[in-house]
Amino acid sequence: MNSKNLSLYHIVRESSIKDGKAPLLIMLHGYGSDENDLFSFASELPEELFILSVRAPYTMLPFGNAWYAININAEQGKWNDNIQAKESCNLIAKFIDEACNTYPVDANRVTLLGFSQGTILSYAVALTYPKKVKNIIALSGYINKDLLPDNLHNNDYSKLDFYCSHGSVDQVIPIDWARQTPKFLESLSINHQYNEFPVGHGIAPQNFYELREWLKTRI
């Protein structure tokens, strides 16, 4: 089942809950991937979750999609299009509202599950629109402070809960970037768990089992 009617294309796994509103999980893939990537382990997640796996808005050639452009230049290193990234952050926030108005889900139990670029935007959405989400599973990403609002310390983050993980030998996003996350979340008094696994830019089996158990206790 899929839907093109909302502002972002997505595929759906319905919840086992047929009477009442289900907890919602929204999957946000990484750079160069698509909605089928993270959705491949949807069947392994709690059946009561209503799952939407979203396709990023920018089409890449010859295949894949991106939430924002990344230009790799030998002189300048990696350069992110933060304007595009902020636009995608706002688009995801809009999509959350649309999904909650369209599907039989509980707007107070929304989880974002991101990988890499999808994680960077999950952080940005949660820290910009903390009332729209509850749980954030942040895999192999980091907090890009350029995407965050200026009034961070004025926001109420008390209901947010983060599960953050990273590969200790990640060759795409340096582990040192991810290691700054716990201190940043602590500075905002945000509940979080941070773990590292001996892998590269990917999700180790033990990482998946851990995030699944974390999620089970929070839905």
N, C-alpha and C positions, 0 to 999 in steps of 0.2 A: 504493500500500500504506500502511495506517495501523494504528495500534494504540491501543486504549483500556485495555489491560490493566495498563499501568504507572501510576504515580501522576500523571503529566501526559500529557494527550493530545498526540499527535505524528504527523507523517507521515514516511515513510521513503524514502530512495533507497539501494538496496543497493550494495555495493561490487563492483568487477570482480574482486576477490580471492575466489575460491571455495574455495581450499584453504588453510586457515589463518585467522588472525585479522587483520582489517582495522583500520587507524587509524579512530578515531571522531571525527566532527565533529558537535557539537550547536549548533543555531542558536537564539538567544534574541531574539525580536523586541522592538520598542519599544512604548511606551505607546499604546493605542488601535488596535493592529494585531492580526495573528494569524499562525498558523504558515505561511500561504501567502506572506507578504511576502518574507522572506529566501530562502525555498525557491525563489523564482522564478529565482535564479541558481545553484541547485545543479548544474544541468546543465553549467555553465561551470567547475566546480571539478574537481580531479583525480579521475579515475574510480575510483581505488583507495580513496577515502574512503567510509566508511559514514556516511551523513548522516541525522540526526534533526532535524527542525524542530519545535519545541515550542510549544504554546499556553499562554500565561500563565493562571493559575488564576482570576483575577477577571474576570467578564464585565461589559462596559460596555454602556450603552444609548445609542443604538439598536443599535450594533454595536461590535465590537472587544473587546480584552482588555487587562488590565493586570497587572503583577507586584505593584504596590502602588498605593495611592491617592495622587493628587496633588491637593491643594486649592489653587485659585488665588483669593486674596483680595486685594482692592485695598489693604488696610491692612497685611497681613502678608507680601505677596508670595507666592511659591510655598512650600507646606508639604508635605513628604513624610511619609507614614505609615511611619516607620522600623521599627515593630514588624511591620507587614505585610511590609516589605522583607526583614527578617531571616528571617521565616517562609519567604518565597519562596527566599531564599538556601539555607536548610536543605533545602527541598523539591527544589531543583535538585541539591544534593549527593546526596540520596537517589535522585533520578532517574538520576544518573550511575551509581551502584552497580547499580540495577535494569537499566539498559540494558546494562551490561557483563556482567550475569548472564543476560540474555535473548537478546542478539544475538551473532553471531560476530565480536566486536571485541576489540581489544587494550586492556586497562585501563591499560596504561602509555603509550598513545598517544592520549590524549583531548584534543581541541581544543574550546574554547568560542568561538563567533563571536556577538558581541552587537552590537545597534544601540541607541543611546540608553539607555532604561531597561534593556534587555537587557545593555548594556555595563556599566552601573553594578553590576548583579548579577553579571556575569562577573568583574569585579574583586573583588567581595566573596567570591564562591565560591573563587576562586584564592587569595586572601590568607587565607582562613579554613581552607580544606581543600587546601593545596598538594600533597598526595600524590594527590589525585583527578584532577588535570589536568596537562597539559604545556604546551600552547600556548594563548594567548588572543589573539583578534583583537577589539580594542576600538574600535568605530566610533562616533563622535559621542556620547561619554559622558564621565564623569569619575569620580574616586574619591570616594565618599561615606564619609568617615572614621567617621561614626556607625554604619556597618554592620560595621566591622572589629573583630577581637578586641583585647583589651588587651595580649596578649603577643606582638605582632607580631614583635618582635626576637628572640623565642625560637624562631620557626619556621624550618624549612629551605626556602628558596625557590630553591635552587641549580638545580633542573631546570626552573623556569618560564621561559617566553620570551613576551614581549608584542609584538604589533604594534598600535600605537595611532595613530588618525588622527582629524582633526577638520576641519570646514569653517571657514575663517577668517572667514566672515560668517554663522555659525550664529546664527539668531534665537531658537532654543529653549534651547540650552545654551551659555552664553557661552564664547567661545574662551579667555578668561582662566582659566576653571575647568579646562579641558583642559590648558592650559600648565603647570599645577602637577604634572601626572602624572610627567613625566620625572624631576624632582628627587625626588619621593616614591619612585619605583621605584629610583632610584640610592641612596637612603638605606638601602634594604634589599638592595642589591647584586643587583638583579634584571635579567636581560638584557631589553632592550627596544629598540624602534625607534619613533620618534614623528615623524609628518609631518602637515603641514597642506595643504589644498587650497582653491582659491578658490571655494567653494560655500557654500550654507546648510546646513540640517539634512538632509543626504542624502549619498549616496555617488557621487562623481564617477567616470566611467569609468576615468580614470587611477589613481584610488584603488583600484578593484576589481582592475585589472591588477596593481598593486603588491602588494596583499595576497595575490593568488593566487600570485605568484612567491615571495613570502615563505613561504607555506604549503608550496609544492612542495618547498622545500629542507629542510623540517622534518618531513615525514611519511615 
